[in-house]
């Protein structure tokens, strides 16, 4: 009996000692793509270390002292056109060695998705075949209230679940996230309408994802491809000032509009993509047309609000909507030049030598191209 107990204790100790880290994702926090943040969660608190290199032998490491279960470690990306290998460690907990592609020097592919909503049934096979260097979520990556028994602003379990739905993809491709209303919703519909339904500050979202700037709004650059991405906080704007208000103020005197205008005016990039979680037609009307005016200084705008694929041309500016959920019945733009009910994603391909950006709306089920348009650099 004593020997059996000792054997059991040794087995339990061994399982703890080699506990494997499975939930890993990558984002960018610095203002450009010269660094990347490796993030992971552990069952027990500990320090944070990433070992990395351009071969399975790794060779370099960055360590952050302290004890935590949610880990963010930023590492440099010194080389292009290579495959990086990495492993994360926290105390006795460690991951396998995983890989991700370093950024390309010639052709850059960015896949844009929306409305993942922590849904494990979504099939991203077509996206994986495109081998994107970067993923962007244009809103509603998770449903923060999904597992909450009370209004917990710092809850991150739904974000964790969203990562688990595409675990291999998210640990091999960096993910830049743009806010949607469900990413900060802290009470399900039907509860007291006298209390806020959303955490305007997006506390749990900003805790879970390491993003640039204020995180609820951000700007981020890929200098080699003359590209700037700008994410603003616009979702369900019709509920502003009500208990179901889902975003920061967006009027012409608001903090974010002033930031957006200043950011756009200071942008020298040849390609500028603006992202938001509201319909393009609604955004164009806000701030007395100010949003339309400032967005028009960029290249294109992307929304993840509605459940269909759409391209709209207004005064020489292109507005897109796409969603990994299809057959939507709301938010169709009467000015749309193209529309399709298919569940879709958007693939942006930048050709450095040609100086072009090709935007394709693609069907999620098989990757077929639904709509395509090529952009040249804007006048600076």
Buried (B, 14 or more C-beta within 10 A) or exposed (E): EEEEEEEEEEEEEEEEEEBEBBBBBBBBBBBBBBBBBBBBBBEEBBBBBBBBBBEEEBEBBBEBEEEBEBBBBBBEBEEEEBEBBBBBBBBEBBBEBBEBBBBBEEEBBBBBBBBBBBBEEBEBEBBBEBEBBBBBBBBBBBBBBBBBEEBBBEBBBBBBBBBBBBBEBBBBBBBBBBBBBBBBBBBEEEEEEEEBBBBBBBBBBBBBBBBBBBBBBBBBBBEBBBBBBBBBBBBBBEBBEEBBBBBBBBEEEBEBBEBBBEBBEEBEBBBBBBBBBBBBBBBBEBBEEBBBBBBBBBBBBBBBBBBBBBBBEBEEBBBBBBBBBBEBEEBBBEEBBBBBBBBBBBBBBBBBEEBBBBBBBBBBEEBEEBBBBEBEBBEE
